[in-house]
Amino acid sequence: MHRAGPGRLTPTAPGYAPWPVRDAPATWALERTVVHTGRGPVVVHHRPGADPVLLLHGVAGSWTTWTPLLAAAGGVGDRGLVLVDLPGWGSSPAPSGRFTVDDGVRVLVEVLDALAVGSVDVVGHSMGAFVGLHLAVVAQDRVRSLGLVSGTTTATVRASAHPWRALASLPAFTLLRAGLLVTGRSARGILRGVARVGLLPLVAAPVFAHVRRLDPSVLDAFVEEFRPERFTAAARDAAGHDVDRWRSVGCPVAAVLGRGDVFARVTDLADLRRLVPGARTAVLDDCGHFAHVEHPEAVAAFLGLTPAPA
């Protein structure tokens, strides 16, 4: 990977989406723990070590979504790792009642306390980036740095609050949300049916730059981890979020998103720099919404998880 210009990352070897999604915690010496929080049990995969990294998945994700990045980053060396299945995602059961970003932050603090982990370097994807930003606002002593990967930030907040306007600015997000409001829980069964008849690449094509070049495990995980009701709940919560609160983030921030991302906009990065002066931002070419899966080496290098090549 080399810098092709200010704020632009151009991926090189080893190519597009080179690593599968794997449910193999032993590969990275991860231990599975269930932490009982105020919003229910939360499944965590973790290992002890210095300078721990907290990895927060996005929509249609779980801890396993980070395994391509772990593979690209050499397991992030000998650093500590904390990978959380947020409530209602992955193996963590859904919470009862409404679940907000504030609830998500409280859960994360309880998880870190239970593991006796103090401060962490947070890396969040999509919704996880949104939660990570809020964690850096309300629990500043727990966040040393913040990495945002394909983060759903200002454009998503505006689209959630004003869906009709967002048909022009963020159509994929807006139409997906509308479709899920109509189909409800049956959407997951519909998606599985689409996968069985071989049409999943067509449905998932807007999310990835090159859907037919993905390892089959990536789309399998996409189907398995999709939670329609949690997606609509997260969008509803985002609609009322005050992004001006991000001005209080005091830790170093780095944000990267794909040029072809249909759930975020390149203008989000300018918004972020305005709200968090000093934030490093970059656009990754040839990339959709899953930058850490599509180009994990480039993302790991940009976030400082692996040494950048000379």
C-alpha positions as CSV (number, residue, x, y, z in Angstrom):
1,M,0.0,0.0,0.0
2,H,1.2,3.5,-0.8
3,R,-0.2,6.9,-0.4
4,A,-1.3,8.1,-3.9
5,G,-2.2,11.6,-2.7
6,P,-3.4,13.5,0.4
7,G,-6.1,11.6,2.1
8,R,-6.1,8.8,-0.4
9,L,-5.0,5.2,0.1
10,T,-4.4,2.9,-2.9
11,P,-4.2,-0.8,-2.0
12,T,-1.6,-3.1,-3.5
13,A,-0.6,-6.7,-2.8
14,P,-1.9,-9.2,-1.7
15,G,-5.1,-8.1,-3.6
16,Y,-8.7,-7.8,-2.9
17,A,-10.3,-9.5,0.2
18,P,-7.4,-12.0,0.6
19,W,-8.5,-13.5,3.9
20,P,-11.6,-15.5,4.9
21,V,-13.9,-14.8,7.9
22,R,-13.1,-17.5,10.5
23,D,-14.7,-18.6,13.7
24,A,-11.3,-19.9,15.1
25,P,-10.5,-18.1,18.3
26,A,-7.6,-20.4,19.1
27,T,-5.8,-19.0,16.1
28,W,-5.2,-15.8,18.0
29,A,-5.1,-17.3,21.5
30,L,-8.5,-15.8,22.3
31,E,-10.6,-16.9,25.2
32,R,-14.4,-16.9,25.1
33,T,-16.1,-15.2,28.1
34,V,-19.7,-14.3,28.9
35,V,-19.9,-11.0,30.8
36,H,-23.1,-10.4,32.6
37,T,-24.0,-6.7,32.1
38,G,-26.9,-4.5,33.1
39,R,-28.4,-5.2,29.7
40,G,-27.9,-8.9,29.7
41,P,-25.1,-11.4,28.9
42,V,-22.5,-10.3,26.4
43,V,-20.1,-12.7,24.6
44,V,-16.5,-11.5,24.5
45,H,-13.4,-13.0,22.9
46,H,-10.2,-11.7,24.5
47,R,-6.6,-12.3,25.4
48,P,-4.4,-10.4,27.9
49,G,-1.5,-8.3,26.8
50,A,-0.1,-4.8,26.8
51,D,-1.8,-1.9,25.0
52,P,-5.0,-3.7,24.4
53,V,-7.1,-3.1,21.3
54,L,-10.9,-3.1,21.5
55,L,-12.6,-4.2,18.2
56,L,-16.2,-3.2,17.7
57,H,-18.1,-4.8,14.8
58,G,-20.8,-3.2,12.7
59,V,-24.2,-4.2,11.3
60,A,-24.2,-7.7,9.9
61,G,-21.1,-8.5,11.9
62,S,-19.7,-10.1,15.0
63,W,-16.2,-10.6,16.4
64,T,-15.5,-12.9,13.5
65,T,-15.8,-10.0,11.0
66,W,-12.4,-8.8,12.3
67,T,-10.5,-12.0,11.5
68,P,-9.3,-10.8,8.1
69,L,-7.8,-7.8,9.8
70,L,-6.3,-10.0,12.5
71,A,-4.7,-12.2,9.8
72,A,-3.4,-9.2,7.9
73,A,-2.0,-7.6,11.1
74,G,-0.3,-10.7,12.4
75,G,-2.8,-11.1,15.1
76,V,-1.9,-7.5,16.2
77,G,1.4,-8.8,17.6
78,D,1.4,-9.6,21.3
79,R,-1.0,-6.9,22.2
80,G,-4.1,-7.5,24.2
81,L,-7.3,-8.0,22.3
82,V,-11.0,-7.5,23.3
83,L,-13.6,-8.4,20.7
84,V,-17.2,-7.9,21.8
85,D,-20.4,-9.2,20.3
86,L,-22.6,-6.3,21.0
87,P,-26.1,-7.1,22.5
88,G,-28.3,-8.6,19.9
89,W,-25.4,-9.4,17.5
90,G,-23.3,-12.4,17.0
91,S,-23.7,-14.8,20.0
92,S,-24.9,-12.2,22.4
93,P,-28.7,-12.3,23.0
94,A,-30.8,-9.4,22.2
95,P,-31.6,-7.0,25.0
96,S,-35.2,-6.4,26.1
97,G,-36.7,-3.1,25.3
98,R,-35.0,-0.2,23.6
99,F,-31.2,-0.3,23.3
100,T,-29.4,3.0,22.7
101,V,-25.8,4.0,22.0
102,D,-25.6,5.1,25.7
103,D,-26.5,1.5,26.6
104,G,-23.9,0.2,24.3
105,V,-21.2,2.4,26.0
106,R,-22.3,1.3,29.4
107,V,-22.0,-2.4,28.3
108,L,-18.5,-1.8,27.0
109,V,-17.4,-0.2,30.2
110,E,-18.8,-3.1,32.1
111,V,-17.0,-5.5,29.8
112,L,-13.7,-3.7,30.3
113,D,-14.2,-3.6,34.0
114,A,-15.0,-7.3,34.1
115,L,-11.8,-8.1,32.2
116,A,-9.7,-5.7,34.4
117,V,-8.8,-3.7,31.3
118,G,-8.2,0.0,31.8
119,S,-7.8,2.1,28.6
120,V,-7.9,0.7,25.1
121,D,-7.2,1.6,21.5
122,V,-10.7,1.4,20.0
123,V,-11.3,0.3,16.4
124,G,-14.9,0.3,15.2
125,H,-16.5,-0.7,11.9
126,S,-19.7,0.9,10.7
127,M,-22.1,1.0,13.7
128,G,-19.1,0.0,15.8
129,A,-17.4,3.2,14.8
130,F,-20.5,5.2,15.9
131,V,-20.4,3.4,19.3
132,G,-16.7,4.0,19.6
133,L,-17.1,7.7,19.0
134,H,-19.6,7.9,21.8
135,L,-17.4,5.9,24.1
136,A,-14.6,8.4,23.4
137,V,-17.1,11.2,24.4
138,V,-18.5,9.8,27.7
139,A,-15.7,7.6,28.9
140,Q,-12.6,9.5,27.8
141,D,-10.3,7.8,30.3
142,R,-10.9,4.4,28.7
143,V,-10.0,5.4,25.1
144,R,-6.4,6.0,24.2
145,S,-7.1,6.3,20.5
146,L,-9.9,5.8,18.1
147,G,-9.9,4.1,14.6
148,L,-13.0,4.4,12.5
149,V,-13.4,1.9,9.6
150,S,-16.2,2.6,7.1
151,G,-17.9,4.5,9.9
152,T,-21.5,5.4,9.7
153,T,-21.3,8.9,11.0
154,T,-22.8,12.3,9.9
155,A,-24.5,11.2,6.6
156,T,-26.1,8.3,8.4
157,V,-27.4,10.5,11.2
158,R,-28.9,12.9,8.7
159,A,-30.4,10.0,6.7
160,S,-31.9,8.5,9.8
161,A,-33.5,11.8,10.9
162,H,-34.7,12.8,7.4
163,P,-35.2,9.7,5.3
164,W,-37.0,11.4,2.4
165,R,-34.1,13.8,1.8
166,A,-31.7,10.9,2.1
167,L,-33.1,9.2,-0.9
168,A,-30.8,11.4,-2.9
169,S,-27.8,11.5,-0.5
170,L,-27.7,8.0,0.9
171,P,-30.2,5.9,-1.1
172,A,-28.9,2.4,-0.3
173,F,-29.2,3.0,3.5
174,T,-32.6,4.7,3.2
175,L,-34.1,2.0,0.9
176,L,-32.7,-0.8,3.1
177,R,-34.2,0.7,6.2
178,A,-37.6,1.2,4.5
179,G,-37.5,-2.4,3.3
180,L,-36.7,-3.8,6.7
181,L,-39.5,-1.7,8.3
182,V,-41.9,-3.4,5.9
183,T,-40.6,-7.0,6.1
184,G,-39.6,-7.0,9.8
185,R,-38.1,-10.2,11.1
186,S,-39.0,-12.1,8.0
187,A,-36.2,-10.2,6.2
188,R,-33.6,-12.6,7.6
189,G,-35.4,-15.6,6.3
190,I,-35.8,-13.9,2.9
191,L,-32.1,-13.2,2.8
192,R,-31.3,-16.9,3.6
193,G,-33.7,-17.9,0.9
194,V,-31.9,-15.6,-1.6
195,A,-28.6,-17.2,-0.5
196,R,-30.0,-20.8,-1.1
197,V,-31.0,-20.0,-4.7
198,G,-27.6,-18.4,-5.4
199,L,-28.7,-14.8,-5.7
200,L,-26.9,-13.5,-2.7
201,P,-24.0,-11.9,-4.7
202,L,-26.6,-9.8,-6.5
203,V,-28.2,-8.6,-3.3
204,A,-24.8,-8.0,-1.5
205,A,-23.2,-6.4,-4.6
206,P,-23.8,-2.7,-3.4
207,V,-22.0,-3.4,-0.1
208,F,-18.7,-4.7,-1.6
209,A,-16.6,-3.4,-4.5
210,H,-16.1,-6.9,-6.0
211,V,-18.7,-9.3,-4.5
212,R,-17.8,-12.2,-6.7
213,R,-14.1,-12.1,-5.6
214,L,-15.0,-12.6,-2.0
215,D,-14.2,-15.8,-0.1
216,P,-17.5,-17.7,0.4
217,S,-17.1,-17.3,4.1
218,V,-17.5,-13.5,3.9
219,L,-21.0,-13.8,2.4
220,D,-21.9,-16.7,4.7
221,A,-21.1,-14.5,7.7
222,F,-23.0,-11.6,6.2
223,V,-26.2,-13.8,6.0
224,E,-25.6,-15.3,9.5
225,E,-25.0,-12.1,11.3
226,F,-27.7,-10.0,9.7
227,R,-30.2,-8.8,12.3
228,P,-33.0,-6.7,10.7
229,E,-34.6,-5.6,14.0
230,R,-31.3,-4.5,15.4
231,F,-30.5,-2.5,12.2
232,T,-33.7,-0.6,12.3
233,A,-33.3,0.0,16.1
234,A,-29.8,1.4,15.5
235,A,-31.0,3.7,12.7
236,R,-33.8,5.0,14.9
237,D,-31.4,5.8,17.7
238,A,-29.0,7.5,15.3
239,A,-31.7,9.9,14.2
240,G,-31.6,11.8,17.5
241,H,-27.9,11.8,18.0
242,D,-26.1,15.1,18.6
243,V,-22.9,14.9,16.6
244,D,-21.6,18.1,18.1
245,R,-20.8,16.0,21.2
246,W,-18.0,14.6,19.1
247,R,-16.2,17.9,19.6
248,S,-15.2,16.8,23.1
249,V,-13.2,13.7,21.8
250,G,-9.7,14.3,23.0
251,C,-7.8,11.2,21.9
252,P,-6.1,10.7,18.5
253,V,-8.6,9.8,15.8
254,A,-8.0,8.1,12.4
255,A,-10.8,7.3,10.0
256,V,-10.8,5.5,6.7
257,L,-13.7,4.6,4.3
258,G,-14.1,3.1,0.9
259,R,-14.7,5.3,-2.1
260,G,-17.6,3.1,-3.1
261,D,-19.2,2.9,0.3
262,V,-23.0,3.1,0.0
263,F,-23.6,3.6,3.7
264,A,-21.2,6.5,4.2
265,R,-20.0,9.5,2.2
266,V,-16.6,10.9,1.6
267,T,-18.0,14.1,2.9
268,D,-18.3,12.4,6.3
269,L,-14.5,12.7,6.6
270,A,-14.6,16.5,6.2
271,D,-17.4,16.6,8.8
272,L,-15.3,14.6,11.1
273,R,-12.2,16.8,10.7
274,R,-14.4,19.8,11.4
275,L,-15.8,18.2,14.6
276,V,-12.6,16.6,15.7
277,P,-9.7,18.8,14.6
278,G,-6.5,16.8,14.0
279,A,-8.3,13.7,12.9
280,R,-6.4,11.8,10.2
281,T,-8.7,10.7,7.4
282,A,-8.3,8.7,4.2
283,V,-10.3,7.3,1.3
284,L,-9.6,3.8,0.2
285,D,-9.9,3.1,-3.5
286,D,-11.5,0.0,-4.9
287,C,-13.5,-0.5,-1.7
288,G,-17.1,-0.7,-0.5
289,H,-18.4,-0.7,3.1
290,F,-16.2,-3.5,4.6
291,A,-12.8,-1.9,4.3
292,H,-11.3,-4.2,6.9
293,V,-12.4,-7.2,4.9
294,E,-11.8,-5.9,1.4
295,H,-8.4,-4.4,2.1
296,P,-7.3,-5.4,5.6
297,E,-3.6,-4.8,5.0
298,A,-4.2,-1.1,4.0
299,V,-6.5,-0.6,6.9
300,A,-4.1,-2.2,9.4
301,A,-1.2,0.0,8.2
302,F,-3.3,3.2,8.2
303,L,-4.4,2.6,11.8
304,G,-0.9,1.7,12.9
305,L,-1.7,-1.9,13.8
306,T,1.2,-3.1,11.6
307,P,4.3,-1.2,10.6
308,A,3.7,0.7,7.3
309,P,6.1,-0.4,4.5
310,A,8.9,2.0,3.6
